[in-house]
Each structure stands twice: as C-alpha cells, then as structure tokens.
C-alpha cells in the first residue's frame, strides 16, 4: 500500500509529462487526477491503521548509496507523523487536481501542468516518508524544483519567471544551511539514519565543535543549520520574500504550495527531528523567536495588501509562524495539529479566491471588486467558512481548536521567550481577523467597484471547481473537534506513539490545558475585535481607511512595501553582486583574459600574421612565379647535397 501511495503520483507525472501529446490534455488530467485520488484514499486508510491501531513500520525499497562509511537506504518510514502528512499532502493535492480540471480548462499546456502537480506531490511524499537525512534532502530539493516549475508555469510572463527564480534562489540560501546541517550530522554521528542518530544524540549533549578557533555546542549548531533550511522552505522571517511572489503561478499552485506541501515541510522537519531539538534549548529558543516574529510581521503586512491572493499568502506566512512557535516551546504535536487543520481552511481560501478570480475574468485587485456575494453565492459561503476557520470562530471551526492551542502552549511554557511569543501571537490574531474580514467585505459586500462589463459576466464556478471547496469546508469545520483529543488531548500518547519524542520533563501538553481563562479567550476577543474594526472600516464608514492611509502615510507605505525587505536585500545583496559581476566581466574577463591572457596573445598573433600576409599577398602573378622559382631552386639544392645521403 505504501509503495502505491508514494509512486502513483510519480507514475502520473511520467505519463502526463512524456506522453501528454499522445494521450491529450483530457487524458493527462484524468490519469494524474485518478492516481492522486487513489493515493489520497489509501493515505486515509494508512492514517487509520497507524494512528488508531499502531501499525508502524519500516519498508526498505533499495540500497541507495554505499560509499566507505556512508550507507544510505531508500526506505519508507511509517508512523503517525508520516500518516498525518500523507493525509494532508495527498488529500489537498487530489482536490487541487480536481479543481484544476475546471480552472485550467482553457490552458493549452494542461499535460505539462498536471505533470508538474503530480511531480510536486511525489517530491513531498518522498520527503515525509524519508527514513534518513539524505532521503529527506532529496524530497526537500524535489519540492524546490517542482515549485520553480509551477510558479513559472506561465513562462511567457516576465513576472512569473522572476518569481520562480526568486523562489528558487531564496530557497537555495536556506538549503545551503540544511545541507551543512546534514554534513554536520554525518561527521558527528557517522550515519544519516534517523533512528541511529536519535539513539546516539543524548550522548552528544555538552560536546562542542571548533570553528575558526571558536567553540560551539555541537547539537545546537546542527539544529540551527537544519532550521535554516526550514526558514527558507517555510518562508520564515528573513527568508520569506519568495512566498508572496509565488502568487504569479496559477491559483491551484498557490493552494498546493501554501496549504499542504512545500511550506509545511519545515514544520514537519522540526517535528520529525524533535529528539535532536529537545536536546538544545538554544535552538528551541531561536525557533520560537523566529516563529512568533514571523507571525506578527506577516500579519502586519497582510493588513494593507490589495491582491486577494497576496492577502492569503501573508496569512500563510503568519500561520506558519504559529506552528513554529508551538514547536519552539516543545509542543510539537500542537504545531502539527495546526498544520493539519490549516491545510483544509487555507486550501479552501486559496481555491475560493481562485473561484472569485475565475468569476471576475482574472481580476485579483480587491479594490476592483465588491458586491459579489449575490452573484457567486456558493463561493461566498465557502470563503466565509474558510475565514471563520482562519480567524478561530469558537467551537465550530478547526482553527479555533488548533490556533488557540498554539497560543495557550506559548503561555504555558512559562518562559521569557514563551511570553514574547504569546503576546505577539495574540496581536497577530487581531490582525488576522481584521485582514480576513477586510478581504470578505471588499470582495463580496458593499457597492461594486468592478467595471459594468465585468460585473455583467460574473458567474458561479462549475461543479468541478465547487466540489473540492465543499470537501475542504467539511475539514475546515470538523477537523478540529474530530481530532483534538488525538493530537493534543487525552489520547495523545496512544495516537502518536514514538513518532514525536519529548524529554521526560516536557509536560507542555498537560500545562496548556490549565492556563487561565483570560488566556484561553484572548484569541476569541481578538477575533471579535478584528471583525468589528473591519466592519466599521469597510461597511459602515469606508472613507476611514483612506483617511488613515493619508494621515499615517509613512506607516502605511512601510506596511504596503512589506517592511522594505525587498528593497533592503536589493541594496545589500543584489546590487553589490551585480557590481562585482560587472567588474569581473569588464576588468577580469575583458581586460585581463581578453587583453593579457591567452585571448590577448591570440589576438596579437593574428594581428601580426595579418599584416605579414597582407604584404606578401600582392596579387601580381610575376612575383608569385619568382617566389616559386626561388623555392624550387632551394629545394633542388637541398636534395643535391643532403637528400641522397652518402653510401
């Protein structure tokens, strides 16, 4: 079963990629979608078997690399953490495949698109089923490649090409740290196998390594380097800049990347490597700091964005920060719980936004929408459910159970960094509610700001696009209440088994159930406050936002320009790199290599020989005959004296 789950998406990618022209666009989308849907069904079966009946296991596929002391097998690691990720990845991917059959029906390159989707799914499955660091790195780089292909799918658009390149390069920065971390693991432990490393890790506590005469704690260095990879892949602060630009890809791509695959890889990695992170409080401190700061930063930027997909993109960035903050205080299962529920309502929001864009003839600017609810009623209902889940509406939404648990865990940690995370996450919850309802009000309510000719053609999406929304809405509403006890409640130990390992003194899951009432209800209060403010700004008195933007123009521009991170990186990295490249081109290649090096010598020889040849080649036949006669005379003279030899 697990072989089928892993390799069916790959088979679909190969068939659509290499034989798409033969079987056609319709055949490509049917084959790839069928295989991914089948993998999703099997994933739910695996989830039940592993999570509720404890059928963990290891399945060896082959010996992958054997070189000296390095032995790497390609295997499938099956435990509850794997099963959860299989459900998330394959379920959302299957629904995205189905949705894309309607959304991309006019695109002439559908076989290539569906091949990329399935390839992306396979790479993520290879990552979450990995039984060693190198296999994880294979999947890690695979989703990076597939994201590059999908973000730049419409390669005729310069913006799409630039966004794809940006995502690829920024992720390489994080992946460089991740690779160094893997090297450090092998140098320290002599193996890349997870179980062997986890078993030996406690013996390495307190040991240090030397770098440039400085002493560093070995496990802390390893964890921080590995987390650097997570920062890039999961778009955390400083390595987040690629994520909003990834919206240049088709909307189904945004749902796949942001909800179920690439961006959750970093959170999964930290949870998988919990036996290592548990042994380094410094590393956990950094994870909490980065996660909470990212949640706050992204929420502030989302307040003023006008592209419907970018608002949701910054929401993703913020929610990933929540997940890392939970992992940083030792509540790994809480972070995975939020990852699990977030996949449903974030995919719902992205695909719902795609339905809006489809209805508006590819218009994405919220300022050119408004009053759409009566025209696309089902899309409005689905977006409403997604918004309620994201903002954490009490009791009936999945976000209420998972996001509130994250906030409670940061308080329950009773540490300085935990309190830092708690207050930032509570403020971020207020911002999240505000920008989420701002999106709803600007798109669906109030007076329409769309052009009359556009509004007259607004229509509901076809059923092939709506059915995935209905399924995701069920998850956005029910996933929290259905699985709370298993992820973070009384059934925790029986459900997770050995998938997540925490030190004996880590009782954060018990503490989060005993926080004060005001801590429990603070996210709900923030949710109501954000809704009320958005209602005032965009329905009661729509002139207020414009007035505030003019009065507080520096702050408004600071948020609108995303804290000027792109401009800062352009000054610090891009321009100096261009200057160095131009200097090496003009000075090194042009002046030295072409001027004084082999190329320059060749030019000098060519110049001299050209001048000599020009003087010899006069075009006068009598001169040519005279030279030939002299040459013949010299040849005969040489033969007379030296050619015959002496016997």
C-alpha positions as CSV (number, residue, x, y, z in Angstrom):
1,X,0.0,0.0,0.0
2,X,2.7,2.5,0.9
3,X,4.6,1.8,-2.3
4,X,1.4,2.7,-4.2
5,X,0.9,5.9,-2.1
6,X,4.4,7.0,-2.9
7,X,4.8,6.1,-6.5
8,X,1.4,6.6,-8.0
9,X,1.8,10.4,-8.3
10,X,5.2,9.8,-9.8
11,X,3.7,7.5,-12.4
12,X,1.1,10.1,-13.2
13,X,3.8,12.7,-13.7
14,X,5.8,10.5,-16.0
15,X,2.7,9.6,-18.1
16,X,1.5,13.2,-18.5
17,X,5.0,14.6,-18.9
18,X,6.3,12.2,-21.5
19,X,3.1,11.0,-23.2
20,X,0.9,14.1,-22.8
21,X,0.9,14.9,-26.5
22,X,-0.2,11.3,-27.3
23,X,-3.0,10.9,-24.8
24,X,-4.0,14.6,-25.0
25,X,-4.9,17.1,-22.3
26,X,-8.0,15.4,-21.2
27,X,-6.3,12.0,-20.8
28,X,-3.4,13.6,-18.9
29,X,-5.6,15.3,-16.3
30,X,-7.8,12.2,-15.9
31,X,-4.8,9.9,-15.4
32,X,-2.9,12.1,-13.0
33,X,-6.0,13.0,-11.0
34,X,-7.2,9.4,-10.7
35,X,-3.8,8.3,-9.4
36,X,-3.5,11.1,-6.9
37,X,-7.1,10.5,-5.7
38,X,-6.3,6.8,-5.2
39,X,-3.2,7.7,-3.2
40,X,-5.4,10.0,-1.1
41,X,-7.8,7.2,-0.3
42,X,-5.0,4.9,0.6
43,X,-3.5,7.6,2.8
44,X,-6.6,7.8,4.9
45,X,-6.6,4.0,5.3
46,X,-2.9,4.2,6.4
47,X,-3.9,7.1,8.8
48,X,-6.5,4.9,10.5
49,X,-4.2,1.9,10.6
50,X,-1.3,3.7,12.0
51,X,-2.9,6.3,14.2
52,X,-5.6,4.2,15.8
53,X,-4.2,0.6,15.5
54,X,-0.5,1.4,15.9
55,X,0.7,-0.3,12.8
56,X,4.0,1.5,12.5
57,X,6.7,0.1,10.2
58,X,9.8,0.5,8.1
59,X,9.8,-0.6,4.5
60,X,13.1,-1.0,2.6
61,X,13.0,-0.2,-1.1
62,X,16.6,-0.5,-2.0
63,X,20.2,0.4,-1.0
64,X,20.7,3.8,-2.4
65,X,24.3,4.9,-1.7
66,X,27.2,2.9,-0.3
67,X,30.5,4.6,-0.2
68,X,33.0,4.0,2.6
69,X,31.3,4.5,5.9
70,X,28.3,6.1,4.2
71,X,25.4,3.7,3.8
72,X,22.1,5.2,2.8
73,X,19.0,3.1,2.1
74,X,15.9,4.3,0.4
75,X,13.1,3.3,2.7
76,X,9.6,4.3,3.8
77,X,9.2,5.3,7.5
78,X,5.7,4.8,8.6
79,X,4.5,6.3,11.9
80,X,1.7,8.6,13.0
81,X,3.6,11.7,11.9
82,X,4.1,10.2,8.4
83,X,0.4,9.2,8.2
84,X,-0.8,12.7,9.1
85,X,1.4,14.2,6.4
86,X,0.3,11.6,3.9
87,X,-3.3,12.6,4.5
88,X,-2.6,16.3,4.3
89,X,-0.4,16.1,1.2
90,X,-2.5,13.6,-0.9
91,X,-5.9,14.9,0.2
92,X,-5.2,18.5,-0.7
93,X,-3.3,17.5,-3.8
94,X,-6.2,15.4,-5.0
95,X,-8.7,18.2,-4.5
96,X,-6.3,20.6,-6.3
97,X,-6.0,18.2,-9.2
98,X,-9.8,18.0,-9.5
99,X,-10.2,21.8,-9.1
100,X,-7.6,22.4,-11.8
101,X,-9.6,20.4,-14.3
102,X,-12.1,23.3,-14.3
103,X,-9.8,26.2,-13.5
104,X,-7.2,25.4,-16.2
105,X,-9.6,24.1,-18.9
106,X,-8.7,26.8,-21.4
107,X,-4.9,26.4,-20.9
108,X,-3.3,24.7,-23.9
109,X,-0.5,23.2,-21.8
110,X,-2.6,21.2,-19.4
111,X,-0.5,18.0,-19.7
112,X,2.6,19.8,-18.5
113,X,0.7,21.5,-15.7
114,X,-0.7,18.2,-14.4
115,X,2.6,16.6,-14.7
116,X,4.2,19.3,-12.6
117,X,1.4,19.0,-10.0
118,X,1.9,15.2,-9.7
119,X,5.7,15.6,-9.6
120,X,5.3,18.1,-6.8
121,X,3.1,15.6,-4.9
122,X,5.7,12.8,-5.3
123,X,8.5,15.0,-4.1
124,X,6.6,15.9,-0.9
125,X,5.7,12.3,-0.3
126,X,9.4,11.3,-0.7
127,X,10.2,14.0,2.0
128,X,7.6,12.9,4.6
129,X,8.3,9.2,4.2
130,X,12.0,9.6,4.5
131,X,13.9,7.4,6.9
132,X,17.2,9.3,6.8
133,X,18.5,12.8,6.3
134,X,19.7,12.3,2.7
135,X,16.3,10.9,1.5
136,X,14.6,13.9,3.2
137,X,17.0,16.2,1.4
138,X,16.1,14.5,-1.9
139,X,12.4,15.3,-1.3
140,X,13.4,18.7,0.0
141,X,15.1,19.7,-3.2
142,X,12.4,17.9,-5.3
143,X,9.7,20.2,-4.0
144,X,12.0,23.2,-4.6
145,X,12.4,22.1,-8.2
146,X,8.7,21.5,-8.7
147,X,7.8,24.8,-7.1
148,X,10.1,26.5,-9.6
149,X,8.4,24.8,-12.5
150,X,4.9,25.5,-11.2
151,X,5.4,29.2,-10.2
152,X,6.9,29.9,-13.6
153,X,4.4,27.8,-15.4
154,X,3.2,30.8,-17.4
155,X,6.7,31.5,-18.5
156,X,5.6,34.0,-21.1
157,X,5.0,36.4,-18.3
158,X,8.2,38.1,-17.1
159,X,6.7,38.4,-13.6
160,X,6.2,34.6,-13.4
161,X,9.8,33.9,-14.5
162,X,11.1,36.4,-11.9
163,X,9.0,35.0,-9.1
164,X,10.1,31.4,-10.0
165,X,13.8,32.4,-10.0
166,X,13.4,34.3,-6.7
167,X,11.7,31.3,-5.0
168,X,14.5,29.0,-6.3
169,X,17.4,31.3,-5.2
170,X,16.0,32.2,-1.7
171,X,15.3,28.6,-1.0
172,X,18.9,27.8,-2.0
173,X,20.1,30.0,0.8
174,X,18.1,28.0,3.3
175,X,19.0,24.7,1.7
176,X,22.7,25.6,2.0
177,X,22.3,25.7,5.7
178,X,20.2,22.5,5.6
179,X,23.0,20.7,3.7
180,X,25.6,21.9,6.1
181,X,23.5,20.5,8.9
182,X,23.3,17.1,7.2
183,X,27.1,17.2,6.8
184,X,27.5,18.0,10.5
185,X,25.2,15.1,11.4
186,X,27.3,12.7,9.4
187,X,30.6,14.0,10.9
188,X,29.2,13.8,14.4
189,X,27.3,10.6,14.3
190,X,28.9,8.7,11.4
191,X,25.4,7.9,10.0
192,X,22.4,9.6,8.4
193,X,19.8,7.2,9.6
194,X,17.2,8.8,11.8
195,X,16.9,6.1,14.5
196,X,20.7,5.7,14.8
197,X,21.1,9.5,15.2
198,X,18.3,9.8,17.7
199,X,19.7,7.0,19.8
200,X,23.2,8.5,19.9
201,X,22.1,12.1,20.3
202,X,21.8,12.1,24.2
203,X,25.5,11.1,24.4
204,X,26.5,14.2,22.5
205,X,24.9,16.7,24.9
206,X,27.6,19.1,26.1
207,X,30.1,18.3,23.4
208,X,31.4,21.1,21.3
209,X,33.0,21.6,17.9
210,X,35.7,24.1,16.8
211,X,35.2,26.5,14.0
212,X,37.8,29.3,13.4
213,X,39.1,28.8,17.0
214,X,35.6,29.3,18.4
215,X,33.9,26.6,20.4
216,X,30.2,25.8,19.7
217,X,27.8,23.3,21.1
218,X,27.5,20.5,18.6
219,X,23.8,19.8,18.8
220,X,22.9,23.5,18.8
221,X,24.9,24.0,15.6
222,X,23.3,21.0,13.9
223,X,19.8,22.1,14.9
224,X,20.3,25.7,13.9
225,X,21.7,24.7,10.5
226,X,18.8,22.4,9.9
227,X,16.4,25.1,11.0
228,X,17.9,27.4,8.5
229,X,16.6,25.1,5.8
230,X,13.2,25.2,7.5
231,X,13.2,29.0,7.4
232,X,13.7,29.0,3.7
233,X,11.2,26.3,2.8
234,X,8.6,27.5,5.2
235,X,9.1,31.2,4.4
236,X,10.1,32.4,7.9
237,X,11.3,35.9,8.6
238,X,14.4,37.0,6.5
239,X,13.9,34.1,4.1
240,X,10.2,34.8,3.5
241,X,10.4,37.1,0.5
242,X,9.8,34.4,-2.1
243,X,6.4,33.4,-0.8
244,X,4.2,36.4,-1.8
245,X,5.7,36.5,-5.3
246,X,4.8,32.8,-5.7
247,X,1.3,34.1,-6.4
248,X,2.4,34.6,-10.0
249,X,1.7,30.9,-10.6
250,X,-1.8,29.6,-11.3
251,X,-4.1,29.7,-8.3
252,X,-4.2,25.9,-7.8
253,X,-0.5,26.1,-7.5
254,X,-0.8,28.6,-4.7
255,X,-3.2,26.3,-2.8
256,X,-0.9,23.3,-3.2
257,X,2.3,25.2,-2.2
258,X,0.7,27.1,0.7
259,X,-1.6,24.6,2.2
260,X,-0.2,21.1,2.0
261,X,3.3,20.8,0.6
262,X,6.3,22.9,0.4
263,X,5.7,25.5,3.1
264,X,4.8,22.9,5.7
265,X,8.0,20.9,5.1
266,X,9.9,23.0,7.6
267,X,7.4,22.4,10.4
268,X,7.3,18.7,9.6
269,X,11.1,18.6,9.7
270,X,11.3,20.2,13.2
271,X,8.7,17.8,14.5
272,X,10.5,14.8,12.9
273,X,13.8,15.8,14.4
274,X,12.2,16.6,17.9
275,X,14.7,14.1,19.5
276,X,17.5,16.5,18.4
277,X,15.8,19.8,19.1
278,X,14.7,18.7,22.5
279,X,18.4,18.5,23.5
280,X,19.2,22.1,22.6
281,X,17.3,24.8,24.4
282,X,19.1,27.5,22.4
283,X,17.8,26.0,19.2
284,X,14.2,25.8,20.5
285,X,14.6,29.4,21.7
286,X,15.5,30.5,18.2
287,X,12.7,28.5,16.7
288,X,10.2,30.2,19.0
289,X,11.7,33.7,18.3
290,X,11.6,33.3,14.6
291,X,8.2,31.8,14.5
292,X,6.5,34.4,16.7
293,X,8.2,37.3,14.9
294,X,7.2,35.9,11.5
295,X,3.6,35.5,12.7
296,X,3.5,39.2,13.7
297,X,5.4,40.5,10.8
298,X,3.3,38.8,8.1
299,X,0.1,39.7,9.8
300,X,1.0,43.4,9.8
301,X,1.8,43.3,6.1
302,X,-1.5,41.5,5.3
303,X,-3.4,44.4,6.7
304,X,-2.9,46.6,3.6
305,X,-2.4,44.2,0.7
306,X,-4.8,44.7,-2.2
307,X,-4.2,41.5,-4.2
308,X,-6.7,38.8,-3.0
309,X,-4.1,36.1,-3.3
310,X,-1.3,38.1,-1.6
311,X,-3.5,38.7,1.5
312,X,-4.0,34.9,1.8
313,X,-0.3,34.4,1.1
314,X,0.8,36.6,4.0
315,X,-1.8,34.8,6.1
316,X,0.0,31.5,5.3
317,X,3.3,33.0,6.3
318,X,1.8,34.2,9.6
319,X,0.2,30.8,10.4
320,X,3.4,29.0,9.7
321,X,5.0,31.3,12.4
322,X,2.3,30.0,14.8
323,X,3.3,26.4,14.0
324,X,7.0,27.1,14.6
325,X,6.2,29.0,17.8
326,X,4.4,25.9,19.1
327,X,7.3,23.6,18.2
328,X,9.8,26.0,19.8
329,X,8.1,25.7,23.2
330,X,8.2,21.9,22.9
331,X,4.5,21.4,21.8
332,X,5.4,19.7,18.6
333,X,2.0,17.9,18.3
334,X,0.2,21.3,18.7
335,X,2.2,22.6,15.8
336,X,1.4,19.6,13.7
337,X,-2.3,19.9,14.7
338,X,-2.4,23.4,13.4
339,X,-0.6,22.3,10.3
340,X,-3.3,19.6,9.8
341,X,-6.3,21.9,10.3
342,X,-4.6,24.8,8.4
343,X,-4.3,22.7,5.3
344,X,-8.0,22.5,5.0
345,X,-9.1,26.1,5.5
346,X,-6.1,27.6,3.7
347,X,-6.6,25.4,0.7
348,X,-10.3,26.4,0.9
349,X,-9.4,30.1,1.0
350,X,-7.0,29.8,-2.0
351,X,-9.3,27.8,-4.1
352,X,-12.2,30.1,-3.1
353,X,-10.1,33.0,-4.2
354,X,-9.4,31.2,-7.5
355,X,-13.2,30.9,-7.9
356,X,-13.5,34.7,-7.4
357,X,-10.7,35.3,-9.9
358,X,-12.4,33.0,-12.3
359,X,-15.7,34.8,-12.0
360,X,-14.0,38.2,-12.4
361,X,-12.2,37.2,-15.5
362,X,-8.8,37.0,-13.8
363,X,-9.1,40.2,-11.8
364,X,-7.2,39.9,-8.5
365,X,-7.4,43.5,-7.1
366,X,-9.8,43.8,-4.2
367,X,-10.3,47.5,-5.0
368,X,-12.0,46.4,-8.2
369,X,-14.4,44.0,-6.6
370,X,-17.3,44.4,-4.2
371,X,-20.9,43.3,-4.1
372,X,-20.1,39.8,-5.5
373,X,-22.0,37.7,-2.9
374,X,-25.3,37.7,-4.8
375,X,-23.6,36.6,-8.0
376,X,-21.4,33.8,-6.6
377,X,-23.3,32.6,-3.6
378,X,-21.6,29.2,-3.2
379,X,-18.2,30.8,-3.4
380,X,-19.1,33.3,-0.8
381,X,-20.3,30.6,1.6
382,X,-17.1,28.7,1.1
383,X,-14.9,31.7,1.6
384,X,-17.0,32.6,4.7
385,X,-16.3,29.2,6.2
386,X,-12.6,29.5,5.4
387,X,-12.5,32.9,7.0
388,X,-14.3,31.7,10.2
389,X,-11.8,28.8,10.5
390,X,-8.8,31.1,9.9
391,X,-9.9,33.6,12.5
392,X,-10.8,30.9,15.0
393,X,-14.6,31.2,15.4
394,X,-15.4,29.4,18.6
395,X,-16.3,25.7,18.8
396,X,-17.5,25.1,15.2
397,X,-14.3,25.7,13.3
398,X,-11.0,23.8,13.2
399,X,-8.9,26.9,13.6
400,X,-10.4,27.6,17.0
401,X,-9.0,24.4,18.4
402,X,-5.6,24.4,16.8
403,X,-4.6,28.1,16.7
404,X,-5.9,28.7,20.2
405,X,-3.9,25.7,21.4
406,X,-0.8,27.2,19.9
407,X,-1.4,30.5,21.8
408,X,-2.1,28.6,25.1
409,X,1.1,26.5,24.7
410,X,3.3,29.6,24.4
411,X,1.8,30.9,27.7
412,X,2.0,27.5,29.4
413,X,5.8,27.4,28.6
414,X,6.3,29.9,31.4
415,X,9.5,31.2,29.9
416,X,10.5,34.7,28.7
417,X,10.6,33.6,25.1
418,X,7.2,31.9,25.6
419,X,5.6,35.1,26.8
420,X,7.2,37.0,23.9
421,X,5.6,34.6,21.6
422,X,2.2,34.7,23.4
423,X,1.8,38.4,23.2
424,X,2.9,38.6,19.5
425,X,0.6,35.8,18.6
426,X,-2.4,37.4,20.3
427,X,-1.8,40.6,18.5
428,X,-1.3,38.7,15.3
429,X,-4.7,37.0,15.9
430,X,-6.3,40.5,16.0
431,X,-4.6,41.5,12.7
432,X,-5.5,38.1,11.1
433,X,-9.2,38.7,11.9
434,X,-9.0,42.3,10.6
435,X,-7.4,41.5,7.2
436,X,-9.5,38.3,6.7
437,X,-12.8,40.2,7.1
438,X,-11.4,43.1,5.2
439,X,-10.9,40.7,2.3
440,X,-14.5,39.4,2.7
441,X,-16.1,42.8,2.8
442,X,-14.1,44.3,-0.1
443,X,-14.7,41.3,-2.3
444,X,-18.3,40.3,-1.5
445,X,-20.1,43.2,0.2
446,X,-20.8,46.9,-0.2
447,X,-21.1,48.6,-3.5
448,X,-19.5,47.0,-6.5
449,X,-16.3,48.7,-7.8
450,X,-16.0,46.4,-10.8
451,X,-16.4,47.6,-14.3
452,X,-20.0,47.2,-15.6
453,X,-18.9,44.9,-18.4
454,X,-17.0,42.7,-16.0
455,X,-19.8,42.6,-13.4
456,X,-22.4,41.7,-16.1
457,X,-20.4,38.5,-16.8
458,X,-19.7,37.4,-13.2
459,X,-20.9,33.8,-12.8
460,X,-20.5,30.9,-10.4
461,X,-17.7,28.4,-10.9
462,X,-18.6,25.0,-12.4
463,X,-19.2,22.0,-10.1
464,X,-15.7,20.5,-10.8
465,X,-14.4,23.6,-9.0
466,X,-17.0,23.8,-6.3
467,X,-16.9,20.1,-5.2
468,X,-13.3,20.4,-3.8
469,X,-14.5,23.5,-1.9
470,X,-17.3,21.6,-0.3
471,X,-14.9,18.8,0.8
472,X,-12.4,21.3,2.2
473,X,-15.2,23.1,4.0
474,X,-16.0,19.9,5.9
475,X,-12.4,19.7,7.0
476,X,-12.3,23.4,7.9
477,X,-15.3,22.9,10.2
478,X,-14.8,19.4,11.5
479,X,-11.1,18.6,11.6
480,X,-10.5,20.4,14.9
481,X,-13.3,18.8,17.0
482,X,-12.8,15.4,15.4
483,X,-9.1,15.1,16.1
484,X,-8.4,17.3,19.0
485,X,-8.2,14.6,21.6
486,X,-5.8,12.5,19.4
487,X,-3.4,15.3,18.5
488,X,-3.2,17.2,21.8
489,X,-5.7,15.6,24.3
490,X,-6.0,12.5,26.4
491,X,-5.4,10.1,23.5
492,X,-2.1,11.8,22.7
493,X,0.3,9.1,23.7
494,X,-1.7,6.2,22.2
495,X,-2.1,8.2,18.9
496,X,1.4,9.5,18.4
497,X,3.4,6.5,19.8
498,X,7.1,7.1,19.2
499,X,6.6,9.5,16.2
500,X,7.3,12.5,18.4
501,X,9.8,12.2,21.2
502,X,10.0,14.7,24.0
503,X,12.2,14.7,27.1
504,X,10.6,13.3,30.3
505,X,10.4,16.8,31.8
506,X,8.5,18.3,28.9
507,X,4.9,18.4,30.2
508,X,3.7,21.3,28.0
509,X,0.7,19.4,26.7
510,X,-0.6,19.0,30.2
511,X,0.1,22.6,31.1
512,X,-1.7,24.1,28.2
513,X,-5.0,22.6,29.4
514,X,-4.7,24.5,32.7
515,X,-4.0,28.1,31.6
516,X,-6.1,30.9,33.0
517,X,-9.5,31.6,31.4
518,X,-8.3,35.0,30.0
519,X,-5.5,33.3,28.1
520,X,-8.0,30.8,26.6
521,X,-10.4,33.5,25.5
522,X,-7.9,36.2,24.4
523,X,-7.7,34.9,20.8
524,X,-11.5,34.9,20.6
525,X,-11.6,38.5,21.9
526,X,-9.1,39.5,19.3
527,X,-11.1,37.7,16.6
528,X,-14.2,39.7,17.5
529,X,-12.3,43.0,17.7
530,X,-10.7,42.5,14.3
531,X,-14.1,41.7,12.8
532,X,-15.7,44.8,14.4
533,X,-12.9,47.1,13.2
534,X,-13.1,45.7,9.6
535,X,-16.9,46.1,9.6
536,X,-16.5,49.7,10.7
537,X,-13.8,50.5,8.2
538,X,-15.2,48.8,5.1
539,X,-19.0,48.7,5.5
540,X,-20.1,51.4,8.0
541,X,-17.6,54.2,7.0
542,X,-15.5,53.2,4.0
543,X,-13.8,56.6,4.0
544,X,-11.8,55.8,7.2
545,X,-9.1,53.6,5.6
546,X,-8.2,56.2,3.0
547,X,-8.0,58.9,5.7
548,X,-5.8,56.9,7.9
549,X,-3.5,56.0,5.0
550,X,-3.0,59.7,4.3
551,X,-2.6,60.7,7.9
552,X,-0.2,57.9,8.7
553,X,1.4,57.7,5.2
554,X,4.9,56.6,6.4
555,X,3.4,53.7,8.4
556,X,1.1,52.8,5.5
557,X,3.9,52.8,3.0
558,X,6.1,50.8,5.4
559,X,3.5,48.0,5.6
560,X,2.4,48.3,1.9
561,X,6.1,47.8,0.9
562,X,6.4,44.8,3.2
563,X,8.8,46.5,5.7
564,X,11.1,47.2,2.7
565,X,12.7,43.8,2.9
566,X,13.0,43.5,-0.9
567,X,14.5,47.0,-1.2
568,X,16.9,46.2,1.6
569,X,18.0,43.0,0.1
570,X,18.4,44.7,-3.3
571,X,20.8,47.2,-1.7
572,X,22.7,44.7,0.4
573,X,22.9,41.7,-1.9
574,X,21.6,42.3,-5.4
575,X,23.4,45.5,-6.4
576,X,26.8,44.5,-4.9
577,X,26.5,41.2,-6.7
578,X,25.8,42.9,-10.0
579,X,28.7,45.4,-9.4
580,X,31.1,42.5,-8.6
581,X,29.9,40.6,-11.6
582,X,30.2,43.6,-13.9
583,X,33.7,44.4,-12.5
584,X,34.9,40.8,-13.1
585,X,33.3,40.9,-16.6
586,X,34.8,44.2,-17.7
587,X,38.0,44.1,-15.7
588,X,38.8,40.3,-15.3
589,X,37.4,38.8,-18.5
590,X,37.6,41.9,-20.7
591,X,40.9,43.5,-19.6
592,X,42.9,40.6,-18.3
593,X,41.8,37.4,-20.1
594,X,40.9,39.1,-23.4
595,X,43.7,41.7,-23.1
596,X,46.7,40.0,-21.5
597,X,45.8,36.3,-21.3
598,X,45.6,33.6,-24.0
599,X,42.9,35.5,-25.8
600,X,45.0,38.6,-25.9
601,X,48.1,36.7,-27.2
602,X,46.0,35.0,-29.8
603,X,44.7,38.4,-31.0
604,X,48.3,39.7,-31.1
605,X,49.5,36.7,-33.2
606,X,46.5,37.2,-35.5
607,X,47.3,40.9,-35.9
608,X,51.0,40.3,-36.8
609,X,50.3,37.4,-39.3
610,X,47.6,39.5,-40.9
611,X,50.0,42.4,-41.5
612,X,52.7,40.0,-43.0
613,X,50.1,38.2,-45.1
614,X,48.8,41.5,-46.5
615,X,52.3,42.4,-47.6
616,X,53.0,39.0,-49.2
617,X,49.7,38.7,-51.0
618,X,50.2,41.4,-53.6
619,X,48.1,39.9,-56.4
620,X,51.0,40.2,-59.0
621,X,51.4,36.9,-60.8
622,X,55.1,37.6,-61.8
623,X,56.1,38.0,-58.2
624,X,54.3,34.7,-57.3
625,X,56.2,33.0,-60.1
626,X,59.5,34.4,-59.0
627,X,59.0,33.3,-55.4
628,X,58.0,29.8,-56.6
629,X,61.2,29.6,-58.7
630,X,63.4,30.6,-55.7
631,X,61.6,28.0,-53.6
632,X,62.2,25.3,-56.3
633,X,65.9,26.2,-56.6
634,X,66.3,25.9,-52.8
635,X,64.6,22.5,-52.8
636,X,66.8,21.1,-55.6
637,X,69.9,22.4,-53.9
638,X,69.0,20.7,-50.6
639,X,68.3,17.4,-52.4
640,X,71.6,17.5,-54.2
641,X,73.7,17.9,-51.1
642,X,71.5,16.2,-48.4
643,X,68.7,14.4,-50.0
644,X,70.6,11.3,-51.4
645,X,72.7,10.7,-48.4
646,X,76.3,9.0,-48.5
647,X,76.7,5.3,-49.0
